[in-house]
Amino acid sequence: MLGTDISDKMLKTAKYRNPHPVIEYRCTAMEDMEMPDETFNTVMSSLAMHYIRDFILIVKKYTRP
């Protein structure tokens, strides 16, 4: 499981609230992430999509056949 946020402060809060050893946390913008095909089977976003400048680009980036 991978949790990401552009804010280091938010990641620190997430780590404190969810300290499970299988969760990896990364400070990065979703626009900048590059992940190989078949890395994930589900992508979720909470309280972030309204900050995206090009929503369609993000959807295309993370939607894979």
C-alpha positions, 0 to 999 in steps of 0.5 A, spaced: 500 500 500 502 506 498 500 513 501 502 519 497 501 527 499 505 533 496 505 535 504 510 532 508 505 535 514 499 531 512 504 525 511 506 525 518 499 525 520 498 519 516 503 515 519 501 517 526 494 515 525 496 509 520 502 506 522 501 499 519 508 496 516 505 495 510 504 502 508 509 506 504 508 513 504 511 518 499 511 526 499 510 527 491 505 530 487 500 525 483 502 529 477 509 527 478 508 520 480 511 515 474 509 507 476 509 501 472 503 498 469 500 493 474 503 496 480 496 498 483 489 495 482 486 501 485 487 508 486 483 512 491 483 520 492 481 524 498 480 531 498 485 532 492 482 532 486 479 539 486 486 541 486 488 538 480 489 543 474 488 538 468 483 533 471 483 529 465 490 528 464 490 525 471 485 520 469 488 518 463 495 517 467 492 512 472 487 509 468 490 503 464 487 497 460 
